[in-house]
Amino acid sequence: MAAGGEGGPAGPLWSPSGSSLVVEADNAGYLPTLPDGAFTLIYVDPPFNTGRSQRRQQTSMVRSADGEGDRVGFKGRSYRTIRGMLASYDDAFEDYWSFLEPRLAEAWRLLAEDGTLYLHLDYREVHYAKVLLDALFGRECFLNEIIWAYDYGARARRRWPTKHDNILVYVKNPAKYHFDSAAVDREPYMAPGLVTPEKAARGKLPTDVWWHTIVSPTGREKTGYPTQKPEGLLRRIVAASSREGDWVLDFFAGSGTLGAVAAGLGRRFVCVDQNPQAIEIMRRRLGGHATVAAFEPALQQAGPV
Ligand SMILES: C[S@@+](CC[C@H](N)C(=O)[O-])C[C@H]1O[C@@H](n2cnc3c(N)ncnc32)[C@H](O)[C@@H]1O
């Protein structure tokens, strides 16, 4: 099977005119092979820091938005200073951020000028991540925090049961980002009797709080991958923040939900995961729309899997 790049098996893995890709790789090794500004939309749903035991990956690289070694961010403080302050509060988060930071710096590089990053986290990480992304991207590049609210599972009795995820949205350039609210599915009014019948029939634009069920254990979407996200969430994201024909990227792809939605909406996609089980599921789910390949870091090439 060809590697998907224009040069075939010996050529580059990705090319702007090539096919969509499912890539088996550690994203830290693969992302640097992709060119600057290639993607209009990046959605990532990294493993949550739930166990507080991420593998530590030290890096000296902190890429800044202006190309210098350290960006001056919140209240004139540098990214490194802010990171150091947060680390002193929570060294487990520091471990987690050491894993994510070089990958998010790559995400910034890979976004087109009109591009948008969606970072899917949970309530344990999101506040630290917001402060650090403000410093990494620039606070003016923060667009939204989307709350995905669901209702599933047991309810804690000693505190308010936590039933939401957080999705931070950052744009590469606040003057140029693409956002098409007209392309997004609409929601029913809570009190349709208070608006005109035309408005009630059309529904209203979603806000930054999205009520959506989790993937049903018996539903059509279910792939068997434990952390699979619902297509309905991703459909909104892809519809609003990319156009037909654009390239979209998920480098913690799991079961390939972003790819499935992208294919349905006429976008081209790259889905990367290091777990062979995820690749098998994506081969079944996306194989008709994409080339499936393993990335060989030593060769900087892809080969069939
Ligand atoms: C929360 S899951 C993503 C689920 C996905 N959004 C879906 O709808 O199925 C996170 C994924 O990141 C992958 N992953 C973790 N570390 C990785 C790395 N360094 N490189 C590539 N993939 C990685 C895991 O194998 C896992 O499939």
The ligand as an ORCA input file, in Angstrom:
! r2SCAN-3c Opt
* xyz 0 1
  C      -8.875      9.908     25.053
  S      -8.282      8.952     23.733
  C      -8.938      9.736     22.291
  C     -10.342      9.289     21.976
  C     -10.892      9.870     20.683
  N     -11.200     11.280     20.804
  C     -12.126      9.133     20.216
  O     -13.175      9.738     19.984
  O     -12.035      7.901     20.094
  C      -6.583      9.403     23.726
  C      -5.728      8.625     22.729
  O      -4.416      9.155     22.726
  C      -3.535      8.100     22.367
  N      -2.181      8.510     22.726
  C      -1.672      8.694     23.970
  N      -0.381      9.085     23.902
  C      -0.080      9.175     22.566
  C       1.089      9.539     21.837
  N       2.202      9.917     22.478
  N       1.051      9.512     20.482
  C      -0.076      9.148     19.830
  N      -1.219      8.781     20.468
  C      -1.227      8.804     21.815
  C      -4.072      6.897     23.132
  O      -3.643      5.678     22.529
  C      -5.579      7.126     23.026
  O      -6.115      6.385     21.952
*
